[in-house]
Amino acid sequence: MPIDVVGLFRRRLGENYELYAQYVNPTWARVTRLIGYDKIYARAEGCHLYDADGRRYLDCVSGFCVSGIGHNHPAVRQALRRLLEEALPNLVQLDCPLFAGLLAEALVKRVPWLDMVFFANSGSEAIEAALKFARAATGRPRILYAEGAYHGVTYGALSVTGHRMWREGFGPLLTEMDAVPFNDADALGQELERGRVAGVLLEPIQVGAGIVMPADGYLARVQELCRKHGALLMFDEIHTGVGRTGSFLAAERYGVEPDVVCLSKGLSGALVPVSAVITRRDVIRGVYSRLDRSVVHATTFGGNNLAMVAGLATLQALDDEDLLKRCREMGDYLIRSLRPLLEKHELVKDVRGAGLLVGVEFGEPKSLFLRNAWSMMHRINPGLFAQAFTIPLLEKHAVLTQVAGHNEDVLKVAPAFVVAREDIDYFVRALDDVLLVAHSFPGPFWEVGTRLAKNALI
Ligand SMILES: Cc1ncc(COP(=O)(O)O)c(C=O)c1O
């Protein structure tokens, strides 16, 4: 008897948080309860989630930007179903799998200045590969990365993740990894002058640091400096890639052509883990440099049929539905619709982003009562304020959002590209309402903050 997975899901639905607390991660289960995120989601479609009672939620998190084309895209599901109907060879290992070649071909078509692709299973693994490739291809040890960057939590990736919180308790990390300030090309130039730099790794837009946009001309200047010093320019487009900013890569927006591009999240329609490192032929040759080094960097499941087919179907869905254009249009509409909140609410400091990767930054208010409340909350924990916004957005308005990163006053808004104007209108009205409530102190908004603070949550 095959396992009845759907029956199992329906029968045990509701036990999610107890099971997770008991067997997976009790601290996370506790956090979800404290902030009221312990919903029992029963269905996901497009940019919406549905709980067990049928309540619909607007998903502005998109699983940390995995579901760019929307949850459960019918074309990707159909492709995966069709694949599984046949007994095709998969993970033979001692062959060259066809679907991996086909997805590599399709990716290189979209990134025409690069030639070849290495496949893995997660963003962190893609970063590990990029770091190793840079050292192997150049014969140099140093990697430069940006302060505030997030590149993942495996040891290599963690060694180039520029936020203390992620590192605490895990040292020592890799050596010869040096941080430079983001948006400061001169500082980068000075580090490059010191020599022995294999590569410079950057997120073109720093997502976890609070949707920090690159300054005009910064990335082009970084490219110039990398070329001058013979260092590889490596872009972590794990968050920004596959259309999230309205072009296939964010690099295109800024007119730069990095030597290495890491992709993951949005590449497989939120259905199968996958990641890819797209790079130049000479970099790949530098790694797999002799017959006895032909698999010197590898991963067992990289290039598996499910991931490759999900990737191919996702790329086709982007084209068939003109989703990059839609992402640009909806992103512009979202930013246009949010801008009036800047005038209306003193707590809103900035609205910024690209495509459907948008940040709403809160700032210290001018009026005395609010300013005192703001300071108090920030003294307890700098990340508390934005977190307090996400709670009524979910509870009262059924909108799922997240804070952009740790200790940031930035709310991240990143729905799937299939989001409709009505969804955006709804979101903006919801945020406007929460902002109105937040502007009266004392009031329910600040009570949420106090509750979070009491639980020393963040
Ligand atoms: C920019 C960036 N790089 C790397 C990663 C790590 O990816 P993963 O969690 O799949 O290892 C993430 C994940 O959030 C990311 O946003």
The ligand as an SDF file (V2000), in Angstrom:
LIG
                    3D

 16 16  0  0  0  0  0  0  0  0999 V2000
   21.1270   36.4540   -0.1990 C   0  0  0  0  0  0  0  0  0  0  0  0
   21.1150   35.0780    0.3670 C   0  0  0  0  0  0  0  0  0  0  0  0
   22.1920   34.2910    0.2370 N   0  0  0  0  0  0  0  0  0  0  0  0
   22.2310   33.0430    0.7160 C   0  0  0  0  0  0  0  0  0  0  0  0
   21.1570   32.5050    1.3760 C   0  0  0  0  0  0  0  0  0  0  0  0
   21.2380   31.1110    1.9510 C   0  0  0  0  0  0  0  0  0  0  0  0
   20.3620   30.2540    1.2900 O   0  0  0  0  0  0  0  0  0  0  0  0
   19.8860   28.9000    1.9860 P   0  0  0  0  0  0  0  0  0  0  0  0
   19.0460   29.2670    3.1540 O   0  0  0  0  0  0  0  0  0  0  0  0
   19.1150   28.1770    0.9130 O   0  0  0  0  0  0  0  0  0  0  0  0
   21.1050   28.1500    2.3790 O   0  0  0  0  0  0  0  0  0  0  0  0
   20.0050   33.2840    1.5430 C   0  0  0  0  0  0  0  0  0  0  0  0
   18.8460   32.7450    2.2720 C   0  0  0  0  0  0  0  0  0  0  0  0
   18.0130   33.4390    2.7780 O   0  0  0  0  0  0  0  0  0  0  0  0
   19.9840   34.5880    1.0240 C   0  0  0  0  0  0  0  0  0  0  0  0
   18.9170   35.3740    1.1790 O   0  0  0  0  0  0  0  0  0  0  0  0
  1  2  1  0
  2  3  1  0
  2 15  2  0
  3  4  2  0
  4  5  1  0
  5  6  1  0
  5 12  2  0
  6  7  1  0
  7  8  1  0
  8  9  2  0
  8 10  1  0
  8 11  1  0
 12 13  1  0
 12 15  1  0
 13 14  2  0
 15 16  1  0
M  END
$$$$
